[in-house]
Amino acid sequence: MKAGLAGRRIGVICHSYSRGISNEAQTIQCQEAARGNDRDSSSSIDNIDSELSIFNIYDCCSKDNWDGYDAKAVTPSSWYGVLKLVRCLPDDFPKPEATISPYGMMVLEWYRQQDYILAITIENENKLSYNALFGTDEDYGIAAFDQDLPEAIFYNLQRLFKN
């Protein structure tokens, strides 16, 4: 387990991208982003592995009924949002597990132990919801997501991985 940032926050800024309007344009732009066309030179191997994992999930779950139980296909907007969020995460924290909900939304999850969990559901590239459990304490909410890692997410990551 890596140490947390101990209360410091240093300009965690994500890349911004132009977006097409049609679903096809969004899908193409998402695929280009996954290939790393917009990745800066400071990306680590962990980030590349996370992005490849997210791309594989999108590829496997991009059609309705991907689970055999009528699950919705992952939306390009949710997929794009999770890529954007992964690129914003500070290196001081462990990488999350990426999954998909049966409603077509990407989910990032961190588990420290059974009752210390943070789950973020990415509804689209600009909106996410989070649920956190810290023993008997919990936190949840909805956060706007533009260029910066939302403060609530940063705070809950610190809380989850503090010593």
Number of C-alpha atoms within 10 A of each C-alpha: 10 11 12 19 17 11 10 8 11 7 10 14 15 17 14 11 11 7 11 12 8 8 12 11 13 19 17 14 19 21 18 12 18 22 14 13 10 12 14 10 6 7 12 11 9 12 18 17 12 20 22 16 16 24 20 13 17 24 13 13 21 17 15 16 13 16 13 7 9 11 17 19 22 24 22 25 21 24 30 25 25 26 23 25 25 20 22 18 21 19 15 14 19 18 17 17 14 20 16 22 15 18 14 23 23 29 22 20 17 20 17 13 10 9 14 18 20 24 20 23 23 29 21 19 19 17 17 24 16 20 17 24 19 17 11 7 9 14 12 16 12 16 17 15 19 17 16 17 22 18 13 15 22 18 12 21 22 19 18 21 21 15 10
